[in-house]
């Protein structure tokens, strides 16, 4: 590498370092904080992906909290799928749960081709099941406890915060995501945008 090229590389590297976020709520800063709260909270940031820019389909399957098999191929083929990563130990997850249930209930009532699946993480299936029963959650969740770590791997690294919500198009590709807690209005709008693509 020539001296001029090396100098240019150093300038680019320094500019890149200067661009790093110092936002205390960023995933990287929370991971470094060492406050042992047990989760990395998202900031509610919403990202939508244009159809032409979407990656490979998510291939998600697992065992529900009730001990039944669940897979996209068998249980959600051809539908828009909402995937929510949660845990009963996570305060933002608990706060957003009524919003998710409300959207799920409205999609069912409207007979829209939408499926919901939760991924309960970092706790036993029995603990997760107790939470969903106590809180009237009517859509299924897959257990992602220590013995079943595969469901999170299927999400292609796109669910880095707890909670995270992904909206998959009818081909199983990630069309939108929310890192952090979502709301009825945000999630409904994201789902409707993806449903509109199919008409």
C-alpha positions as CSV (number, residue, x, y, z in Angstrom):
1,X,0.0,0.0,0.0
2,X,1.4,3.4,-1.0
3,X,1.9,6.1,1.6
4,X,-0.9,8.2,0.0
5,X,-3.3,5.3,0.0
6,X,-2.4,4.5,3.6
7,X,-3.1,8.1,4.6
8,X,-6.4,8.0,2.8
9,X,-7.3,4.7,4.6
10,X,-6.5,6.3,8.0
11,X,-8.7,9.3,7.2
12,X,-11.6,7.0,6.2
13,X,-11.1,4.9,9.3
14,X,-11.1,7.9,11.6
15,X,-14.3,9.3,9.9
16,X,-15.9,5.9,10.4
17,X,-15.0,5.9,14.1
18,X,-16.3,9.4,14.5
19,X,-19.7,8.3,13.1
20,X,-20.2,5.6,15.8
21,X,-23.2,6.3,18.0
22,X,-22.8,7.4,21.6
23,X,-26.5,7.1,22.2
24,X,-26.9,5.5,25.6
25,X,-30.0,3.7,24.3
26,X,-28.2,2.1,21.3
27,X,-27.8,-1.7,21.5
28,X,-24.0,-1.4,21.6
29,X,-24.0,1.1,24.5
30,X,-26.5,-1.0,26.5
31,X,-24.4,-4.1,26.0
32,X,-21.4,-2.3,27.3
33,X,-23.2,-0.7,30.3
34,X,-23.0,-3.8,32.4
35,X,-26.1,-2.9,34.4
36,X,-27.3,-6.5,34.4
37,X,-30.9,-5.6,33.7
38,X,-31.1,-8.9,31.7
39,X,-32.1,-7.5,28.3
40,X,-31.1,-5.0,25.6
41,X,-34.0,-2.7,25.0
42,X,-34.6,-1.2,21.6
43,X,-35.6,2.4,21.1
44,X,-38.8,1.6,19.2
45,X,-37.0,2.3,15.9
46,X,-39.1,1.2,12.9
47,X,-37.4,-0.1,9.7
48,X,-39.3,-1.0,6.5
49,X,-37.6,-2.9,3.7
50,X,-38.7,-2.4,0.0
51,X,-39.8,-5.6,-1.6
52,X,-36.9,-5.5,-4.1
53,X,-34.4,-5.2,-1.2
54,X,-35.6,-8.1,1.0
55,X,-33.4,-11.0,1.8
56,X,-34.0,-14.7,1.9
57,X,-37.2,-16.1,3.5
58,X,-37.1,-16.8,7.2
59,X,-37.6,-20.5,7.9
60,X,-39.0,-20.6,11.4
61,X,-40.2,-23.6,13.3
62,X,-40.2,-24.9,16.9
63,X,-42.3,-26.2,19.8
64,X,-45.0,-24.0,21.2
65,X,-45.3,-23.3,24.9
66,X,-48.0,-25.9,25.0
67,X,-45.6,-28.5,23.5
68,X,-47.1,-28.6,20.0
69,X,-45.0,-28.3,16.8
70,X,-45.3,-25.0,14.9
71,X,-43.8,-24.1,11.5
72,X,-44.2,-21.4,8.9
73,X,-44.7,-24.0,6.2
74,X,-47.5,-25.8,8.1
75,X,-49.1,-23.0,10.1
76,X,-48.6,-19.7,8.2
77,X,-48.0,-20.5,4.5
78,X,-48.9,-17.7,2.2
79,X,-49.7,-15.3,5.1
80,X,-48.1,-12.2,6.4
81,X,-46.4,-13.3,9.6
82,X,-45.8,-11.2,12.7
83,X,-42.9,-12.5,14.8
84,X,-42.5,-11.0,18.3
85,X,-39.5,-11.8,20.5
86,X,-40.4,-11.5,24.2
87,X,-39.9,-12.7,27.7
88,X,-42.1,-12.3,30.8
89,X,-38.9,-11.0,32.6
90,X,-38.7,-8.0,30.2
91,X,-40.7,-5.0,31.3
92,X,-41.1,-3.5,27.8
93,X,-42.4,-6.9,26.6
94,X,-45.0,-6.9,29.3
95,X,-46.1,-3.4,28.5
96,X,-46.4,-4.1,24.7
97,X,-48.3,-7.4,25.1
98,X,-51.8,-5.8,25.2
99,X,-51.0,-3.9,21.9
100,X,-50.0,-7.1,20.2
101,X,-53.1,-9.0,21.4
102,X,-55.3,-6.1,20.2
103,X,-53.8,-6.2,16.7
104,X,-54.0,-10.0,16.5
105,X,-57.7,-9.9,17.6
106,X,-58.5,-7.2,15.0
107,X,-56.7,-9.1,12.2
108,X,-58.7,-12.3,13.1
109,X,-62.0,-10.3,13.2
110,X,-61.3,-8.8,9.8
111,X,-60.3,-12.3,8.4
112,X,-57.0,-10.9,7.1
113,X,-54.4,-13.4,6.0
114,X,-52.1,-12.8,8.9
115,X,-50.5,-15.1,11.4
116,X,-48.8,-14.2,14.7
117,X,-46.1,-16.2,16.4
118,X,-44.2,-15.2,19.6
119,X,-40.7,-16.4,20.5
120,X,-40.4,-16.6,24.2
121,X,-36.8,-16.3,25.1
122,X,-34.5,-16.8,28.1
123,X,-37.0,-18.6,30.3
124,X,-38.6,-22.0,30.6
125,X,-41.7,-22.9,28.5
126,X,-43.7,-23.3,31.7
127,X,-42.8,-19.8,32.9
128,X,-43.8,-18.4,29.5
129,X,-47.0,-20.4,29.4
130,X,-48.0,-19.1,32.8
131,X,-47.6,-15.6,31.5
132,X,-49.6,-16.0,28.3
133,X,-52.5,-17.7,30.2
134,X,-52.5,-15.0,32.9
135,X,-52.6,-12.2,30.3
136,X,-55.0,-13.7,27.8
137,X,-52.6,-14.0,24.9
138,X,-54.4,-16.0,22.2
139,X,-51.7,-16.5,19.5
140,X,-49.0,-19.1,19.9
141,X,-45.5,-18.7,21.1
142,X,-42.5,-20.9,20.4
143,X,-40.1,-21.6,23.3
144,X,-36.5,-20.5,22.8
145,X,-35.2,-21.7,26.1
146,X,-31.7,-23.1,26.5
147,X,-32.7,-26.5,25.0
148,X,-34.3,-24.9,21.9
149,X,-32.1,-22.1,20.7
150,X,-32.9,-22.5,17.0
151,X,-35.9,-20.2,16.6
152,X,-33.8,-17.0,17.3
153,X,-31.2,-18.2,14.8
154,X,-33.9,-18.3,12.1
155,X,-34.4,-14.5,12.4
156,X,-31.2,-13.7,10.5
157,X,-29.8,-11.5,13.3
158,X,-32.7,-9.0,12.8
159,X,-34.1,-9.2,16.4
160,X,-31.2,-7.8,18.4
161,X,-33.3,-6.2,21.1
162,X,-36.0,-7.6,23.5
163,X,-38.7,-7.0,22.5
164,X,-38.4,-7.1,18.7
165,X,-41.2,-7.5,16.2
166,X,-40.7,-8.5,12.6
167,X,-43.3,-8.4,9.9
168,X,-42.7,-11.0,7.2
169,X,-44.3,-10.8,3.8
170,X,-46.3,-13.7,2.3
171,X,-43.0,-15.2,1.0
172,X,-41.5,-15.2,4.5
173,X,-39.1,-12.3,3.8
174,X,-38.5,-9.6,6.5
175,X,-40.5,-6.6,5.3
176,X,-40.4,-4.5,8.5
177,X,-39.1,-4.6,12.0
178,X,-39.5,-2.7,15.3
179,X,-36.6,-2.8,17.7
180,X,-38.3,-2.2,21.1
181,X,-41.9,-2.1,22.1
182,X,-44.5,-1.5,19.4
183,X,-48.0,0.0,19.5
184,X,-51.3,-0.9,18.0
185,X,-51.1,2.0,15.4
186,X,-47.5,1.2,14.4
187,X,-47.9,-2.5,14.0
188,X,-51.3,-2.2,12.2
189,X,-49.8,0.2,9.7
190,X,-46.8,-2.1,9.1
191,X,-49.0,-5.1,8.5
192,X,-51.4,-3.2,6.3
193,X,-48.5,-1.9,4.2
194,X,-47.4,-5.5,3.5
195,X,-50.9,-6.7,2.9
196,X,-51.4,-4.0,0.3
197,X,-48.5,-5.3,-1.7
198,X,-50.4,-8.5,-2.3
199,X,-53.5,-6.8,-3.8
